[in-house]
Each structure stands twice: as C-alpha cells, then as structure tokens.
Amino acid sequence: MDREPASVTFLPEGLTIAARAGDTILDAAIDHGVDLPHECGGNCACTTCHVRIESGAERLSPMEAVEEARLATSAARTPASRLACQALLTGGLVIVTPEEIW
C-alpha cells in the first residue's frame, strides 16, 4: 500500500522535498540528499538533528518520552523543537529549520 504524500520544506534554503507519510523528517532528508546532521545515526542518542517546526506541527507524530528526555538536554530547545529522527510525518506540509542555522 502506498503511503500518503507529505512535503517538507527546509528553511532558509526554501527547499521543498516530496516525502511519504510514515517517514521521519530525517529519513525524508536523507532520501533527498538534504544535509541534516545526525551524529548518532538517527537513534535518539544526541540532539544533532534538532529542528524547529515553523508550521505543520499538527502533521507530525506526537512526541514520545524518549524524544522529550533527549530534547531536555538541548540549550536551544523551543516549544517548536523536534528531533528529526523521531518526528514521523503524518501528511501535509511541514516546514523545518535545522538547528545549526538558527
């Protein structure tokens, strides 16, 4: 069964990629050659894939306790923070900004 399409726009580049519902933001980035840091390989063991959701947060999976705990260690955390390796796309448009360019 095909998964619903979902698009992800990375700012400030304004690069929009076509992703699939059920993928993480990190999976979508890797699949499309977007250089999104992920030192732990996407295992929720660091915060290098920390992103800020500009719009579309309601189209992501709810934050689980492990992601919440890991984000608590980031000094750059905002109410719009998510880890790209944990946030699953559920469809629609999601705009994210990699932490390194904030």
Phi and psi restraints in degrees (value plus and minus 20) as a CYANA .aco file:
   2 ASP   PHI     -92.4   -52.4
   2 ASP   PSI     124.1   164.1
   3 ARG   PHI    -111.3   -71.3
   3 ARG   PSI     130.4   170.4
   4 GLU   PHI     -77.9   -37.9
   4 GLU   PSI     119.1   159.1
   5 PRO   PHI     -88.7   -48.7
   5 PRO   PSI     128.7   168.7
   6 ALA   PHI    -163.7  -123.7
   6 ALA   PSI     119.8   159.8
   7 SER   PHI    -129.8   -89.8
   7 SER   PSI     129.8   169.8
   8 VAL   PHI    -149.2  -109.2
   8 VAL   PSI     107.9   147.9
   9 THR   PHI    -130.7   -90.7
   9 THR   PSI     106.4   146.4
  10 PHE   PHI    -119.6   -79.6
  10 PHE   PSI     103.7   143.7
  11 LEU   PHI    -124.1   -84.1
  11 LEU   PSI     131.4   171.4
  12 PRO   PHI    -106.6   -66.6
  12 PRO   PSI     -20.8    19.2
  13 GLU   PHI     -83.0   -43.0
  13 GLU   PSI     -48.8    -8.8
  14 GLY   PHI      53.9    93.9
  14 GLY   PSI       1.1    41.1
  15 LEU   PHI    -101.9   -61.9
  15 LEU   PSI     101.2   141.2
  16 THR   PHI    -129.4   -89.4
  16 THR   PSI     110.3   150.3
  17 ILE   PHI    -139.2   -99.2
  17 ILE   PSI     133.7   173.7
  18 ALA   PHI    -112.1   -72.1
  18 ALA   PSI     100.6   140.6
  19 ALA   PHI    -139.1   -99.1
  19 ALA   PSI    -192.9  -152.9
  20 ARG   PHI    -146.5  -106.5
  20 ARG   PSI     119.9   159.9
  21 ALA   PHI     -76.6   -36.6
  21 ALA   PSI     116.5   156.5
  22 GLY   PHI      82.4   122.4
  22 GLY   PSI     -40.3    -0.3
  23 ASP   PHI     -99.0   -59.0
  23 ASP   PSI     132.8   172.8
  24 THR   PHI    -100.1   -60.1
  24 THR   PSI     143.8   183.8
  25 ILE   PHI     -78.2   -38.2
  25 ILE   PSI     -60.7   -20.7
  26 LEU   PHI     -83.9   -43.9
  26 LEU   PSI     -64.5   -24.5
  27 ASP   PHI     -76.5   -36.5
  27 ASP   PSI     -65.7   -25.7
  28 ALA   PHI     -81.9   -41.9
  28 ALA   PSI     -62.9   -22.9
  29 ALA   PHI     -82.5   -42.5
  29 ALA   PSI     -69.0   -29.0
  30 ILE   PHI     -81.0   -41.0
  30 ILE   PSI     -64.2   -24.2
  31 ASP   PHI     -79.5   -39.5
  31 ASP   PSI     -44.1    -4.1
  32 HIS   PHI    -134.3   -94.3
  32 HIS   PSI      -4.3    35.7
  33 GLY   PHI      51.8    91.8
  33 GLY   PSI      -0.5    39.5
  34 VAL   PHI    -101.3   -61.3
  34 VAL   PSI     107.0   147.0
  35 ASP   PHI    -100.7   -60.7
  35 ASP   PSI      69.4   109.4
  36 LEU   PHI    -131.9   -91.9
  36 LEU   PSI      94.4   134.4
  37 PRO   PHI     -74.9   -34.9
  37 PRO   PSI     123.8   163.8
  38 HIS   PHI    -181.0  -141.0
  38 HIS   PSI      51.5    91.5
  39 GLU   PHI     -77.8   -37.8
  39 GLU   PSI     -51.9   -11.9
  40 CYS   PHI    -109.6   -69.6
  40 CYS   PSI     -14.9    25.1
  41 GLY   PHI      57.7    97.7
  41 GLY   PSI      -2.5    37.5
  42 GLY   PHI      65.0   105.0
  42 GLY   PSI       7.7    47.7
  43 ASN   PHI    -125.4   -85.4
  43 ASN   PSI      -5.7    34.3
  44 CYS   PHI      39.3    79.3
  44 CYS   PSI      17.1    57.1
  45 ALA   PHI    -131.0   -91.0
  45 ALA   PSI     -17.2    22.8
  46 CYS   PHI    -170.2  -130.2
  46 CYS   PSI    -192.4  -152.4
  47 THR   PHI    -145.3  -105.3
  47 THR   PSI       1.7    41.7
  48 THR   PHI     -89.3   -49.3
  48 THR   PSI     -38.7     1.3
  49 CYS   PHI    -118.4   -78.4
  49 CYS   PSI      -1.5    38.5
  50 HIS   PHI     -81.0   -41.0
  50 HIS   PSI     104.8   144.8
  51 VAL   PHI    -147.8  -107.8
  51 VAL   PSI     141.9   181.9
  52 ARG   PHI    -132.4   -92.4
  52 ARG   PSI     106.3   146.3
  53 ILE   PHI    -106.0   -66.0
  53 ILE   PSI      98.6   138.6
  54 GLU   PHI    -103.7   -63.7
  54 GLU   PSI     -58.4   -18.4
  55 SER   PHI    -178.4  -138.4
  55 SER   PSI     132.9   172.9
  56 GLY   PHI      72.5   112.5
  56 GLY   PSI      -6.8    33.2
  57 ALA   PHI     -76.7   -36.7
  57 ALA   PSI     -49.3    -9.3
  58 GLU   PHI     -89.4   -49.4
  58 GLU   PSI     -29.9    10.1
  59 ARG   PHI    -122.0   -82.0
  59 ARG   PSI       2.3    42.3
  60 LEU   PHI    -138.8   -98.8
  60 LEU   PSI     136.8   176.8
  61 SER   PHI     -82.1   -42.1
  61 SER   PSI     132.9   172.9
  62 PRO   PHI     -82.8   -42.8
  62 PRO   PSI     130.6   170.6
  63 MET   PHI     -92.7   -52.7
  63 MET   PSI     110.6   150.6
  64 GLU   PHI    -113.6   -73.6
  64 GLU   PSI     145.9   185.9
  65 ALA   PHI     -77.6   -37.6
  65 ALA   PSI     -59.1   -19.1
  66 VAL   PHI     -84.9   -44.9
  66 VAL   PSI     -59.6   -19.6
  67 GLU   PHI     -88.6   -48.6
  67 GLU   PSI     -62.9   -22.9
  68 GLU   PHI     -77.0   -37.0
  68 GLU   PSI     -66.0   -26.0
  69 ALA   PHI     -84.5   -44.5
  69 ALA   PSI     -61.8   -21.8
  70 ARG   PHI     -87.8   -47.8
  70 ARG   PSI     -63.4   -23.4
  71 LEU   PHI     -84.3   -44.3
  71 LEU   PSI     -47.0    -7.0
  72 ALA   PHI     -81.8   -41.8
  72 ALA   PSI     -38.2     1.8
  73 THR   PHI    -108.8   -68.8
  73 THR   PSI     -22.8    17.2
  74 SER   PHI    -115.6   -75.6
  74 SER   PSI     103.4   143.4
  75 ALA   PHI     -88.3   -48.3
  75 ALA   PSI     -41.2    -1.2
  76 ALA   PHI    -112.2   -72.2
  76 ALA   PSI     -11.8    28.2
  77 ARG   PHI     -82.7   -42.7
  77 ARG   PSI     119.6   159.6
  78 THR   PHI    -149.9  -109.9
  78 THR   PSI     150.5   190.5
  79 PRO   PHI     -80.5   -40.5
  79 PRO   PSI     -39.3     0.7
  80 ALA   PHI    -118.0   -78.0
  80 ALA   PSI      -9.0    31.0
  81 SER   PHI     -96.6   -56.6
  81 SER   PSI     122.7   162.7
  82 ARG   PHI    -165.9  -125.9
  82 ARG   PSI     139.0   179.0
  83 LEU   PHI    -114.8   -74.8
  83 LEU   PSI     105.2   145.2
  84 ALA   PHI     -81.0   -41.0
  84 ALA   PSI     -46.6    -6.6
  85 CYS   PHI     -97.5   -57.5
  85 CYS   PSI     -31.9     8.1
  86 GLN   PHI    -133.7   -93.7
  86 GLN   PSI     -45.9    -5.9
  87 ALA   PHI     -99.4   -59.4
  87 ALA   PSI      91.4   131.4
  88 LEU   PHI    -107.9   -67.9
  88 LEU   PSI     113.2   153.2
  89 LEU   PHI     -94.0   -54.0
  89 LEU   PSI     112.4   152.4
  90 THR   PHI    -130.3   -90.3
  90 THR   PSI     -18.2    21.8
  91 GLY   PHI     110.7   150.7
  91 GLY   PSI     148.6   188.6
  92 GLY   PHI      56.0    96.0
  92 GLY   PSI    -187.3  -147.3
  93 LEU   PHI    -115.1   -75.1
  93 LEU   PSI     109.8   149.8
  94 VAL   PHI    -148.2  -108.2
  94 VAL   PSI     109.1   149.1
  95 ILE   PHI    -131.5   -91.5
  95 ILE   PSI     106.2   146.2
  96 VAL   PHI    -147.9  -107.9
  96 VAL   PSI     131.1   171.1
  97 THR   PHI    -145.8  -105.8
  97 THR   PSI      97.0   137.0
  98 PRO   PHI     -79.1   -39.1
  98 PRO   PSI     119.6   159.6
  99 GLU   PHI     -74.9   -34.9
  99 GLU   PSI     -58.0   -18.0
 100 GLU   PHI     -83.5   -43.5
 100 GLU   PSI     -35.1     4.9
 101 ILE   PHI    -130.4   -90.4
 101 ILE   PSI     -11.1    28.9
